[in-house]
Amino acid sequence: MKVRVRSNTRLTGFFFGRLGTVLLASAALVTVAGLGVFTYYYAKYSRLIDQKLSAGPFARTSKIFAAPETMSVGDAVTPEEILADLRRAGYTESRANPIGHFNLRPDALEIFPGPDSYFDQNEPGVIKFRDGRISQIVSLADNTSRSQFQLEPQLITNLFDRNREKRRLVRFADIPPVVVQAVTSAEDKRFFQHAGFDPIRLAKAIYLDIREQRKAQGASTLSQQLARGFWLNPKKSFRRKAAEAIITLQLEQKLSKEEIFEYYCNHIYLGWRGGFAIHGFGEASEVVFGKDIRQLTLPEAATLAGMIQLPSVYDPFRNPERTRERRNVILGLMRQNGHISQEEYDKAVASPLNVAQGANRSVNAPYFVDLVNETLQSTFQDLDFQSNSFRVYTTLDMDLQKAALEAVRLGMPLIDEQIKKQRRFRNKKIPDPQVALVALDAHTGQVKALIGGRNYGISQLNRVQARRQPGSIFKPFVFAAALETAVAGGPRIVTAGTTVVDEPTTFWYDGKPYEPNNYRFQFNGTVTVRQALAKSINIPTVKLAEAVGYDRVVDVSRRAGLNYAINPTPAVALGAYEVTPLEMAGAYTVFSNEGLYVKPNFISMVRAQNGGPIYVHRPEARRALDPRVAYLMTNLMEEVMRSGTGAGVRARGFTLPAAGKTGTSHDGWFAGYTSELICVVWVGFDDNRELHLEGARSALPIWTEFMKRAHQFRPYRNARPFQAPDGIVTIDIDPVSGMPATPYCPQARTEVYIAGTQPVGTCPLHGGQSVTHVAGWDTTPRAIEPPPALEAPVRAGAAPAAIAQRRQIEAQPPPAPAAAEEEKKPRKGFFRRLWGVFK
């Protein structure tokens, strides 16, 4: 028995000895293999990290800049304000910065554009200050004084094209401490103490998961989140977690804590706005609060930090109550961590959410950026935006953009109040009216300011691209077609003094009646073309369109860049066919630009990553109107503001020379311009229901507020009177006889004509001799005889031959029509019959 036991013992010992050897060998082999695998992947990810960090973690981010800003001697500005602009443009104190660098002196600011600057000349300069103003500008290239200095274009936003992402890159130095404290309190309170992993938090997370039988708390540090977000896909797996750990170790070795936090702050996803993912606190602070990240308050920083966990759930625009609750949780964590006092906590918790509302939102022009991105996609289809970084220089004027935001902020509450008083909304939920504003350089077509809605955070629908009936702001193209008869010749010559009978009229087209009406069913009898446009009278407008031909009206509109959906029917005269506010702004360039149409444009230049230009914009311009016709239309639209439906512009304090037109369809419109700027404003409902507010009471106040502010800035403050081109005749006429006035006429008024179409002779009622002034020609004391191809205008009190000629024209049948579409519902003859009864 003993022998057998000993044998078993030896056998067992031998077996376990061999097993232990095998296990040890296996363990050693696994360890060596594991170390080999770890070393392989550590080296692999090290190379990947080095490649991305050396190129910059956002190397494929395209930067979108505004237009250069011009500083002038005498401007009220401080060095700190210019410094902020330079930093936004990418300037630093470092001489090695390729964009440029600056040097702040006690009384001056030295600016040195770099090789990658927007400017080709790279001319450095020094701006000197005194008493809060620029006292002197000196070029450092030749040490001579300058009256102006252009600053590097400001950064509007960064656009990560591949995934339709927007981000505004910020440096750690620009991130306020309150944001750092809020983020670390929410996501990783020991971030600045641990080496990439937080064992205390990990143990706590495991304990909570076991206790609650679910994944109750995450344990990822900011470094781990950054590693996962930059280099790995979001799919959960053991392999991904292992890779995440390796990358985290690498990041902690290669970067400082401040650099890791900066990358995290620029990378983190914070929701979706207008077809673009919002990444980073720089962009989110602009979108959510309408301010730069450096201006964030304690509750605002806590709000953004709270959004990290679930951006769709804690969306401040869609779920304000949930977001507020989450914000207060973050504030509580900040209080526990000792970052804020009890008093600060109580005050912040009690504060409202205060997200950007109406026009008080992001000044980085999100609707404009959307249009720029669409233009980039359509224009540069052959370029690889996914693997290149571009610098896109746009036409946006940041000062005008701020003026537009402020005009909308002040104007929309007034519209809200008027709508609340409408009976149709009594005891009903009132929908929010929306707004669109677009401002162009009057000569180049560059879009200088653009607003596509009241709040980009709530709705990203860009109303400057929404098609709506323009109503009466389309009428100038009808009158332009009529006035072109003075240039083209023919049997029907229309001038500003031509008279039209304003009375209930049925227009037959394609065998169907079209019975438009005037505002409030008021009729004025015989009116001049000037009066008809100034008072925006419908019946004379349709009569003019019928007389010259609806097809000619459409031809003028298409020459002015309006869309091909506009058809030659009677309804075209009253703006029944849909256009966009952006189209209308471009169309008005034909009036402000002496008859030249200039297509609106957003992008001035695109440069590749190496700074070389790959696109420089060339204005698309073409002759659309004779300069004399364009001037006549401007003169008529000046009358709109002087005595017509746009007189509210003057009553509200805008006194610069300007021309414009109100419009009322389903919506409210105002389109107008000075010698420097064109601005079109639209106000209406998204569902296209009637606004029931005339353009003079809805769009006009916003237009006026914007133009008052815009023309305070140096590039626009010198708006000039409109200059008549050669061949324009100015005559003082008697308003009763319609003939050239004499010194004895008691109420003479000035009228303008294309030379050769002015009335001949003198006033038969008061006698004497008239005076004619011809732009570009010698002034003579006699009226110019019209050439044979032109006829004297028909007017009240005209000569018997002219009256007979007018009767002959009115006796002619209307032109053959094509297809009718009405701006308003036809009256079916009822109001005409009612008029006949009263008459």
C-alpha positions in Angstrom: 0.0 0.0 0.0 2.8 2.4 0.9 4.5 1.8 -2.3 1.4 2.5 -4.3 0.8 5.8 -2.4 4.3 6.9 -3.1 3.9 6.1 -6.7 0.7 8.1 -6.9 2.4 11.0 -5.1 5.3 10.9 -7.5 3.0 10.8 -10.4 0.9 13.7 -9.2 4.0 15.7 -8.5 5.4 14.9 -11.8 2.1 15.8 -13.5 1.7 19.1 -11.7 5.3 19.9 -12.2 5.0 19.4 -15.9 1.7 21.3 -16.0 3.2 24.2 -14.1 6.1 24.3 -16.6 3.6 24.3 -19.4 1.6 27.0 -17.8 4.6 29.1 -17.0 5.9 28.6 -20.6 2.4 29.4 -21.9 2.2 32.5 -19.7 5.6 33.6 -20.8 4.7 33.0 -24.4 1.4 34.9 -24.0 3.2 37.6 -22.2 5.8 37.9 -25.0 3.1 37.7 -27.6 1.1 40.3 -25.8 4.1 42.5 -25.5 4.8 42.1 -29.1 1.2 42.9 -30.1 1.1 45.8 -27.7 4.4 47.0 -29.1 3.2 46.7 -32.6 -0.1 48.5 -32.0 1.7 51.1 -29.8 4.1 51.9 -32.6 1.3 51.8 -35.2 -0.9 54.2 -33.3 2.1 56.3 -32.4 2.7 56.9 -36.1 -1.0 57.6 -36.7 -1.1 60.1 -33.9 2.1 61.8 -35.0 0.8 62.1 -38.5 -2.4 63.7 -37.4 -0.9 65.9 -34.8 1.9 67.1 -37.1 -0.7 68.1 -39.8 -2.9 69.5 -37.2 -6.0 67.6 -35.8 -8.3 69.8 -37.9 -6.1 70.0 -41.0 -9.1 69.3 -43.3 -11.1 72.1 -41.8 -11.9 74.9 -44.3 -11.8 78.3 -42.9 -14.5 80.8 -44.0 -13.6 84.5 -43.6 -15.5 87.7 -44.0 -14.5 90.6 -46.2 -11.5 92.7 -45.1 -12.4 95.5 -42.7 -11.1 99.0 -43.4 -9.8 101.2 -40.6 -9.7 105.0 -41.2 -8.1 107.9 -39.3 -10.8 109.3 -36.9 -12.6 106.0 -36.4 -13.8 105.4 -32.9 -12.1 102.1 -32.0 -9.7 100.9 -29.3 -6.5 98.7 -29.7 -8.3 95.9 -27.8 -11.1 95.8 -30.3 -8.7 95.6 -33.3 -6.7 93.0 -31.4 -9.8 90.8 -31.0 -10.5 91.1 -34.8 -6.9 90.2 -35.6 -7.0 87.1 -33.3 -10.2 86.0 -35.0 -8.4 86.3 -38.3 -5.6 84.0 -37.1 -3.0 86.6 -36.1 -0.8 86.0 -33.0 2.2 87.6 -31.3 4.5 85.1 -32.9 6.7 86.3 -35.8 6.6 82.7 -37.2 2.8 82.8 -37.7 2.2 82.5 -41.5 -1.0 84.5 -41.4 0.6 87.4 -39.6 1.5 88.8 -36.2 1.1 92.0 -34.2 2.9 94.0 -31.6 1.0 96.1 -29.1 2.7 99.3 -27.9 1.3 101.7 -25.2 -0.1 104.1 -27.8 -0.1 102.1 -31.0 -0.6 98.7 -32.6 1.9 97.3 -35.2 0.4 94.9 -37.7 2.6 92.6 -39.9 0.7 90.4 -42.5 2.4 87.1 -43.1 3.1 85.1 -46.3 -0.3 83.4 -46.0 -2.2 86.7 -45.5 -5.2 87.6 -47.6 -3.3 90.6 -49.0 -0.8 90.2 -51.8 1.2 93.2 -50.9 1.8 92.2 -47.2 2.4 95.8 -46.3 2.9 96.2 -42.6 1.5 99.3 -40.8 1.2 100.9 -37.4 -2.1 102.3 -36.1 -1.8 105.0 -33.5 -4.6 105.9 -31.0 -5.6 109.0 -29.0 -8.7 109.5 -26.9 -10.4 106.3 -28.1 -9.9 107.1 -31.8 -7.4 106.3 -34.5 -5.1 109.4 -34.7 -2.6 108.2 -37.3 -1.9 105.4 -39.7 1.7 104.9 -40.9 2.9 102.4 -43.5 6.0 100.6 -42.2 7.1 99.8 -45.8 8.0 103.4 -46.6 7.2 105.3 -43.4 4.5 107.4 -45.0 1.1 108.3 -43.6 -2.1 106.6 -44.8 -5.7 107.6 -44.4 -6.8 103.9 -44.3 -5.6 100.5 -43.4 -7.2 97.2 -44.2 -7.4 94.5 -41.5 -7.1 90.8 -42.3 -10.5 89.3 -42.9 -12.2 87.9 -39.7 -12.9 84.3 -39.4 -16.6 83.6 -39.6 -16.4 79.8 -39.0 -14.6 76.6 -39.8 -16.4 74.2 -42.1 -15.4 70.5 -42.0 -16.8 69.7 -45.4 -16.7 65.9 -45.4 -19.2 65.4 -42.7 -21.0 68.7 -43.0 -19.5 69.9 -39.7 -19.1 73.5 -38.4 -16.6 74.4 -35.9 -14.9 77.5 -34.7 -11.4 76.7 -33.5 -10.4 78.2 -30.2 -7.1 78.2 -28.2 -6.9 77.1 -24.6 -5.8 80.7 -23.7 -9.2 81.9 -25.1 -11.3 79.4 -23.2 -12.5 81.1 -20.0 -11.8 79.3 -16.7 -15.6 78.9 -16.1 -15.9 76.7 -19.2 -12.9 74.6 -18.1 -14.4 74.1 -14.7 -17.9 73.3 -16.0 -16.6 70.7 -18.5 -14.3 69.0 -16.0 -17.0 68.9 -13.4 -19.4 67.3 -15.9 -17.0 64.9 -17.6 -13.8 64.4 -15.7 -13.2 66.3 -12.5 -9.7 64.9 -11.9 -8.6 65.6 -15.5 -5.6 67.7 -14.5 -4.4 65.2 -11.9 -4.6 61.8 -13.6 -2.4 60.3 -16.3 -5.2 59.5 -18.8 -7.2 57.1 -16.7 -9.1 57.7 -13.5 -9.0 54.6 -11.3 -11.3 56.1 -8.7 -13.9 57.0 -11.2 -13.6 53.6 -12.8 -14.1 51.8 -9.5 -17.1 53.9 -8.8 -18.6 53.2 -12.2 -18.2 49.4 -11.8 -19.8 49.6 -8.3 -22.8 51.5 -9.6 -23.2 49.2 -12.7 -23.3 46.1 -10.4 -25.6 47.7 -7.9 -28.1 48.9 -10.4 -27.8 46.0 -12.8 -27.2 48.4 -15.7 -24.6 50.7 -17.1 -25.3 53.6 -14.8 -22.2 55.8 -15.2 -19.5 56.2 -17.7 -15.8 56.1 -16.7 -14.1 57.6 -19.8 -11.8 60.5 -19.1 -11.5 63.5 -21.5 -8.3 62.0 -22.8 -10.2 58.7 -23.6 -13.1 60.6 -25.2 -10.7 62.5 -27.4 -8.8 59.3 -28.4 -12.0 57.6 -29.3 -13.4 60.6 -31.2 -10.3 61.4 -33.3 -9.0 58.0 -34.3 -11.7 55.4 -33.7 -15.2 54.6 -34.7 -18.0 54.7 -32.1 -18.8 51.0 -32.3 -18.3 49.3 -28.9 -15.9 46.3 -28.8 -13.0 45.0 -26.8 -10.6 45.7 -29.7 -11.7 49.4 -29.8 -11.4 49.7 -26.0 -7.8 48.3 -26.2 -6.9 50.7 -29.0 -8.5 53.6 -27.0 -6.3 52.8 -24.1 -3.1 52.7 -26.2 -4.0 56.0 -27.9 -4.8 57.6 -24.5 -1.4 56.7 -23.2 0.2 58.2 -26.4 -1.8 61.4 -26.0 -0.8 61.9 -22.4 2.8 61.4 -23.4 2.8 63.6 -26.5 0.5 66.5 -25.4 0.1 68.7 -22.3 -3.1 68.7 -20.4 -3.9 72.1 -21.9 -3.4 70.9 -25.4 -5.6 67.8 -24.8 -8.3 70.0 -23.4 -8.1 72.4 -26.3 -8.4 69.6 -28.8 -11.4 68.2 -26.9 -13.0 71.6 -26.7 -12.8 72.0 -30.4 -13.8 68.4 -31.2 -16.8 67.6 -29.0 -20.2 67.1 -30.8 -22.9 69.4 -29.5 -25.9 69.0 -31.8 -27.2 69.6 -35.2 -28.2 72.9 -36.8 -29.4 73.5 -40.4 -27.9 70.4 -42.0 -24.6 70.9 -40.1 -23.2 69.1 -37.1 -22.0 71.6 -34.5 -18.6 70.7 -33.1 -16.7 72.5 -30.4 -17.6 75.1 -27.8 -16.5 77.9 -30.0 -19.2 77.2 -32.6 -21.8 76.1 -30.0 -21.4 79.4 -28.0 -22.1 81.3 -31.2 -25.1 79.2 -32.2 -26.7 78.8 -28.8 -26.0 82.2 -27.2 -24.9 84.4 -30.1 -21.6 85.3 -28.5 -17.9 84.6 -28.5 -16.7 81.8 -26.2 -14.7 84.4 -24.2 -18.0 86.1 -23.3 -19.8 83.1 -21.8 -21.2 83.5 -18.3 -21.3 80.8 -15.5 -24.8 79.5 -16.4 -24.1 79.6 -20.1 -20.9 77.6 -19.6 -22.8 75.0 -17.5 -25.4 74.8 -20.2 -22.9 73.8 -22.9 -21.1 71.4 -20.6 -24.4 69.8 -19.8 -25.1 69.2 -23.5 -22.1 67.0 -23.9 -23.8 63.9 -22.5 -26.9 63.9 -24.9 -26.9 66.8 -27.3 -30.3 65.9 -28.8 -32.0 65.5 -25.4 -30.4 68.6 -23.9 -31.1 70.9 -26.9 -31.8 74.3 -25.4 -34.0 75.3 -28.4 -36.2 72.2 -28.5 -36.1 71.0 -24.8 -35.4 74.2 -22.7 -36.7 72.7 -19.5 -34.6 69.6 -19.7 -31.6 71.6 -20.6 -32.2 73.9 -17.7 -32.4 71.0 -15.3 -29.2 69.5 -16.7 -27.5 72.9 -16.4 -28.4 73.1 -12.7 -27.0 69.6 -12.2 -23.7 70.8 -13.6 -23.8 73.9 -11.4 -24.3 71.6 -8.4 -21.2 69.6 -9.4 -19.2 72.8 -9.8 -20.3 73.8 -6.3 -19.3 70.4 -4.9 -15.9 70.7 -6.5 -15.3 74.1 -5.0 -15.2 76.1 -8.3 -18.1 78.4 -7.4 -19.5 79.8 -4.1 -22.9 79.1 -2.7 -24.0 82.7 -3.7 -22.8 82.2 -7.3 -24.6 78.8 -7.4 -27.9 80.2 -6.1 -27.8 83.1 -8.6 -26.9 80.9 -11.6 -29.6 78.3 -10.8 -32.2 81.0 -10.5 -31.3 82.6 -13.9 -33.3 81.9 -17.0 -31.8 79.8 -19.9 -31.3 82.9 -22.0 -30.5 81.2 -25.3 -30.3 83.4 -28.4 -33.7 84.7 -29.5 -34.8 86.5 -32.6 -32.0 88.6 -34.0 -30.0 88.4 -30.8 -28.2 85.3 -31.9 -25.0 84.3 -33.6 -23.2 87.1 -35.4 -21.3 84.6 -37.5 -24.1 84.7 -40.1 -25.1 81.0 -40.2 -27.6 81.4 -43.1 -24.8 83.1 -45.0 -22.4 80.3 -44.3 -25.0 77.8 -45.5 -25.2 79.6 -48.8 -21.4 79.7 -49.1 -21.2 76.0 -48.5 -23.8 75.3 -51.2 -21.9 77.5 -53.6 -18.6 75.7 -52.8 -20.3 72.4 -53.4 -21.7 73.4 -56.8 -18.7 75.5 -58.0 -15.9 73.2 -56.9 -17.2 69.8 -57.6 -13.8 68.7 -59.0 -11.9 69.6 -55.9 -11.4 67.2 -53.0 -12.6 69.0 -50.0 -12.3 65.8 -48.0 -8.5 65.7 -48.0 -7.6 69.4 -48.3 -7.9 72.5 -46.3 -9.1 75.7 -48.0 -9.3 79.3 -46.9 -12.6 80.8 -48.3 -12.8 84.6 -48.4 -16.3 85.8 -48.6 -18.0 89.2 -49.3 -19.7 89.5 -45.8 -19.2 92.8 -44.0 -19.3 92.0 -40.3 -20.4 95.5 -39.4 -23.3 95.4 -41.7 -24.2 91.9 -40.5 -24.4 93.2 -37.0 -26.5 96.1 -38.2 -28.9 93.7 -39.9 -29.2 91.6 -36.7 -30.0 94.6 -34.7 -32.6 95.9 -37.2 -34.3 92.6 -37.1 -34.1 92.4 -33.3 -35.8 95.8 -33.0 -38.3 95.4 -35.9 -39.8 91.9 -35.4 -41.4 92.6 -31.9 -43.3 95.5 -33.5 -44.7 93.1 -36.1 -45.6 90.6 -33.4 -47.6 93.2 -31.6 -49.5 94.2 -34.7 -50.3 90.5 -35.5 -51.5 89.9 -31.9 -54.2 92.6 -32.5 -55.6 90.8 -35.5 -59.1 89.3 -34.9 -58.3 86.1 -36.6 -55.9 85.1 -33.9 -58.2 85.9 -31.0 -58.0 83.0 -28.5 -55.7 81.1 -30.9 -52.0 80.3 -30.9 -50.2 82.9 -33.0 -47.6 81.6 -35.3 -44.2 83.4 -35.4 -43.8 85.6 -38.5 -40.4 85.2 -40.1 -38.0 87.6 -41.8 -35.4 87.7 -44.5 -32.9 90.5 -45.2 -30.3 90.7 -47.9 -28.0 93.6 -48.5 -25.8 94.0 -51.6 -23.1 96.3 -52.7 -25.0 98.4 -55.3 -22.3 98.2 -57.9 -20.6 94.8 -57.4 -23.5 92.6 -56.3 -21.4 91.4 -53.3 -23.7 90.2 -50.5 -22.7 92.3 -47.5 -25.3 91.1 -45.0 -27.8 88.3 -44.9 -30.4 87.0 -42.5 -32.5 84.0 -43.4 -34.8 83.9 -40.4 -35.4 85.0 -36.8 -33.6 82.2 -35.1 -31.2 79.8 -36.8 -31.1 77.6 -33.7 -34.9 76.9 -34.1 -35.2 76.9 -37.9 -32.5 76.6 -40.5 -34.9 77.3 -43.4 -33.2 80.1 -45.4 -35.9 82.5 -46.4 -33.7 84.5 -48.7 -34.0 81.5 -51.0 -37.7 80.9 -50.4 -40.0 81.8 -53.4 -42.8 84.1 -52.5 -45.1 86.5 -54.4 -43.2 89.9 -54.5 -46.3 92.0 -54.9 -45.7 95.6 -55.7 -41.9 95.5 -55.4 -42.2 93.9 -58.9 -44.0 96.9 -60.3 -40.8 98.8 -61.2 -40.1 96.2 -63.9 -43.5 96.9 -65.4 -42.9 100.6 -65.4 -39.3 100.1 -66.8 -40.8 98.1 -69.7 -43.2 101.0 -70.3 -40.5 103.6 -70.2 -38.3 101.6 -72.5 -40.7 102.6 -75.3 -39.0 106.0 -75.3 -35.8 104.2 -76.3 -37.2 101.5 -78.6 -39.7 103.8 -80.3 -43.0 102.7 -81.7 -46.6 103.9 -81.6 -46.9 103.9 -77.8 -44.4 106.1 -76.0 -44.7 106.2 -72.2 -43.1 108.8 -70.0 -43.3 109.7 -66.3 -45.9 112.2 -67.2 -48.1 109.9 -69.2 -51.6 109.7 -67.8 -53.7 106.6 -67.2 -57.3 106.3 -66.0 -57.7 104.5 -62.7 -61.1 102.9 -62.7 -62.6 99.4 -62.2 -61.4 97.5 -65.3 -61.8 93.9 -66.5 -58.8 92.6 -68.5 -59.5 89.8 -70.9 -56.7 87.3 -71.3 -56.9 83.9 -73.1 -60.7 84.3 -73.1 -60.9 84.7 -69.3 -61.5 87.9 -67.3 -59.0 89.2 -64.9 -60.4 91.8 -62.4 -57.8 93.1 -60.1 -58.6 95.8 -57.5 -56.9 98.7 -55.8 -56.0 98.8 -52.2 -59.2 99.4 -50.1 -61.1 99.6 -53.5 -60.2 103.2 -54.0 -60.0 104.7 -57.5 -58.3 107.9 -58.4 -59.5 108.8 -61.9 -56.8 110.1 -64.2 -53.3 109.7 -62.7 -49.8 110.1 -64.1 -47.3 107.3 -64.3 -45.3 108.9 -61.5 -48.4 109.0 -59.3 -49.3 105.5 -60.1 -46.0 104.1 -59.0 -45.7 106.4 -56.0 -49.1 105.4 -54.6 -48.7 101.8 -55.9 -52.0 101.8 -57.7 -52.9 98.4 -59.3 -55.2 99.2 -62.2 -52.9 101.7 -64.0 -50.0 99.2 -63.5 -51.9 96.4 -65.3 -53.0 98.9 -68.0 -49.4 99.8 -68.7 -48.4 96.2 -68.8 -51.2 95.5 -71.3 -50.3 98.5 -73.4 -46.6 97.6 -73.8 -47.2 93.8 -73.8 -46.9 91.3 -71.0 -44.1 89.6 -72.8 -42.0 92.8 -72.7 -42.5 93.0 -68.9 -41.3 89.4 -68.6 -38.4 90.1 -70.8 -37.3 93.0 -68.6 -37.6 90.9 -65.5 -35.5 88.1 -67.0 -32.8 90.5 -68.1 -32.7 91.6 -64.4 -32.0 88.0 -63.3 -35.4 86.9 -62.2 -36.4 83.3 -62.7 -38.0 81.8 -65.8 -41.2 80.8 -64.0 -42.6 84.3 -64.5 -45.1 84.2 -67.3 -46.6 86.9 -69.6 -50.1 87.2 -68.1 -52.0 90.2 -66.6 -51.2 88.9 -63.1 -47.5 89.5 -63.7 -48.0 93.2 -63.4 -48.9 92.9 -59.8 -46.1 90.5 -58.8 -48.1 87.3 -58.7 -45.2 85.0 -59.8 -42.9 83.8 -57.1 -39.3 85.0 -56.6 -36.8 84.9 -53.8 -35.6 87.9 -51.8 -32.1 87.2 -53.1 -33.3 87.3 -56.7 -35.1 90.6 -56.0 -32.0 92.2 -54.5 -30.0 91.2 -57.5 -32.7 92.5 -59.9 -32.6 95.9 -58.3 -29.0 96.3 -59.3 -30.3 97.3 -62.7 -31.7 100.5 -61.2 -28.9 101.3 -58.8 -26.1 100.4 -61.3 -27.2 102.5 -64.4 -28.9 99.7 -66.1 -26.3 97.0 -65.5 -27.4 93.7 -63.9 -24.8 92.3 -61.5 -25.4 88.8 -60.2 -25.3 88.5 -56.4 -22.1 86.7 -55.2 -20.9 85.5 -51.9 -17.3 84.3 -52.4 -14.4 86.7 -53.5 -11.5 84.2 -53.4 -10.6 80.6 -52.4 -7.0 79.7 -51.5 -5.5 76.2 -51.1 -3.7 75.1 -48.0 -0.4 76.4 -49.4 -1.9 79.9 -49.8 -2.1 79.8 -53.6 -5.4 81.1 -55.1 -7.5 78.5 -56.8 -10.5 80.8 -57.5 -10.9 84.6 -57.8 -14.4 85.9 -58.4 -15.1 87.9 -61.5 -18.4 89.8 -61.4 -21.1 88.6 -63.8 -22.6 91.7 -65.3 -24.6 92.5 -68.4 -26.6 95.4 -69.8 -30.2 95.0 -68.8 -31.6 98.6 -69.2 -30.7 101.7 -71.0 -29.0 104.0 -68.4 -31.7 106.7 -69.1 -34.5 104.3 -68.3 -32.7 103.1 -65.1 -32.4 106.7 -64.0 -36.0 107.5 -64.7 -37.0 104.5 -62.6 -34.7 105.6 -59.7 -36.3 109.1 -59.9 -39.8 107.6 -59.8 -38.8 105.4 -56.8 -37.4 108.5 -55.1 -40.9 109.8 -55.4 -42.2 106.7 -53.6 -40.2 107.7 -50.6 -41.0 111.4 -50.9 -44.8 111.3 -51.2 -45.9 107.7 -51.8 -46.2 104.4 -49.9 -42.5 104.6 -48.8 -42.7 108.0 -47.1 -42.4 106.2 -43.7 -38.7 105.9 -44.4 -38.3 109.6 -44.1 -40.7 109.8 -41.2 -38.4 107.3 -39.4 -35.4 109.5 -39.8 -33.5 108.1 -42.8 -32.7 111.2 -44.9 -30.0 110.1 -47.3 -30.8 110.1 -51.1 -32.6 106.8 -51.6 -35.1 105.1 -53.9 -37.4 102.2 -53.1 -40.7 100.4 -53.3 -43.1 98.8 -50.9 -44.7 95.5 -51.6 -47.8 93.7 -50.2 -48.9 90.3 -51.3 -49.4 87.4 -48.9 -46.4 89.0 -47.3 -44.8 92.3 -46.6 -41.8 93.6 -48.7 -39.6 96.6 -49.0 -36.8 96.9 -51.6 -34.7 100.0 -51.8 -31.2 101.4 -52.4 -28.8 104.3 -52.1 -25.8 104.9 -54.3 -23.9 102.5 -52.0 -26.2 99.7 -50.9 -29.3 97.7 -52.0 -31.4 96.1 -49.3 -34.5 93.9 -49.6 -36.6 92.9 -46.6 -39.3 90.2 -46.6 -41.7 89.5 -43.7 -44.3 86.7 -43.7 -45.4 83.3 -42.4 -43.6 80.1 -43.4 -46.9 78.4 -44.3 -47.7 81.2 -46.8 -50.8 82.4 -45.0 -51.7 86.1 -45.4 -49.7 88.5 -43.2 -52.4 91.2 -43.4 -49.8 93.9 -42.9 -48.7 96.1 -45.7 -45.0 96.3 -46.6 -45.0 99.9 -45.2 -45.9 98.5 -41.7 -43.9 95.3 -41.7 -40.8 95.3 -43.9 -40.2 99.1 -44.2 -39.3 99.7 -40.5 -36.7 97.0 -40.6 -35.3 98.3 -43.8 -35.1 101.8 -42.4 -33.4 100.7 -39.2 -30.8 98.7 -41.1 -30.0 101.4 -43.6 -29.7 104.1 -40.9 -27.2 101.9 -39.1 -25.4 100.7 -42.2 -24.7 104.2 -43.5 -22.9 105.2 -40.4 -19.9 103.0 -41.4 -17.2 104.6 -43.4 -17.6 102.6 -46.7 -21.2 103.6 -46.9 -21.6 106.9 -45.1 -21.1 109.0 -48.2 -24.2 108.1 -50.1 -24.6 110.5 -53.0 -27.6 111.9 -54.9 -28.3 109.8 -58.0 -26.7 111.4 -61.1 -28.6 111.7 -64.3 -26.8 110.2 -67.4 -26.5 112.1 -70.7 -29.8 112.6 -72.5 -32.1 113.2 -69.5 -34.3 116.2 -69.8 -35.5 118.0 -66.7 -38.6 120.3 -67.2 -40.7 122.3 -64.8 -44.3 121.5 -65.9 -47.6 122.9 -64.9 -49.5 120.0 -63.1 -52.9 121.1 -64.4 -52.0 121.4 -68.1 -49.2 118.9 -68.1 -47.2 121.2 -70.4 -43.9 123.0 -69.7 -44.4 125.6 -67.0 -43.8 129.3 -67.4 -42.8 131.8 -64.6 -46.5 132.6 -64.3 -47.6 129.0 -63.4 -48.6 129.0 -59.7 -47.7 125.4 -58.9 -44.9 124.2 -61.2 -43.3 120.9 -60.5 -40.2 119.2 -61.9 -40.5 116.2 -64.2 -37.8 114.2 -66.0 -37.9 112.7 -69.5 -35.6 111.0 -72.0 -34.6 113.7 -74.4 -37.1 113.8 -77.3 -40.1 112.6 -75.3 -40.7 115.8 -73.3 -43.9 117.8 -74.1 -43.5 120.5 -76.7 -44.5 124.2 -76.2 -45.6 126.1 -73.1 -48.4 126.0 -70.7 -51.5 127.3 -72.5 -53.1 128.3 -69.2 -50.6 130.8 -67.9 -48.4 131.9 -70.9 -44.7 132.8 -70.9 -41.6 130.9 -71.9 -40.5 127.5 -70.5 -37.0 126.3 -69.6 -35.5 122.9 -70.4 -32.5 121.2 -68.8 -30.8 118.4 -70.6 -28.2 116.3 -68.7 -24.9 116.2 -70.6 -26.1 118.7 -73.2 -26.3 122.5 -73.5 -29.3 124.1 -71.8 -31.6 125.9 -74.1 -34.6 128.1 -73.3 -36.9 126.2 -75.7 -38.4 122.7 -75.4 -36.7 120.2 -77.8 -38.9 119.0 -80.6 -39.5 115.3 -80.5 -38.0 113.2 -83.4 -40.4 111.7 -85.8 -40.1 108.2 -84.3 -41.4 109.4 -80.9 -44.7 110.9 -79.9 -45.6 113.5 -77.4 -46.8 112.0 -74.1 -50.5 111.8 -73.5 -51.6 113.6 -70.4 -54.5 115.5 -68.9 -54.8 118.9 -70.5 -52.7 117.9 -73.5 -53.1 119.4 -77.0 -56.1 118.2 -79.1 -53.8 116.1 -81.4 -52.5 114.3 -78.4 -56.0 113.6 -77.0 -57.0 112.2 -80.4 -54.0 110.0 -80.5 -54.7 108.7 -77.0 -58.3 107.8 -78.0 -56.9 106.0 -81.0 -54.6 103.9 -78.7 -57.4 103.1 -76.2 -59.6 102.0 -79.0 -57.2 99.3 -80.1 -57.9 95.8 -78.8 -55.7 94.3 -76.1 -52.8 92.0 -77.2 -53.5 88.3 -77.6 -52.9 86.6 -74.2 -51.3 83.3 -73.1 -52.3 81.9 -69.7 -53.6 83.7 -66.6 -52.6 83.4 -63.0 -54.0 85.8 -60.5 -52.2 87.6 -57.7 -55.5 87.8 -55.8 -58.8 86.0 -56.2 -60.8 87.6 -59.1 -63.7 89.7 -58.0 -66.1 87.9 -60.4 -67.5 91.3 -61.5 -69.2 92.0 -58.1 -67.2 95.1 -57.1 -67.4 96.4 -60.6 -71.2 96.1 -60.6 -71.3 97.6 -57.1 -69.2 100.5 -58.4 -71.6 101.0 -61.2 -74.5 101.2 -58.8 -72.8 103.9 -56.7 -71.6 105.7 -59.8 
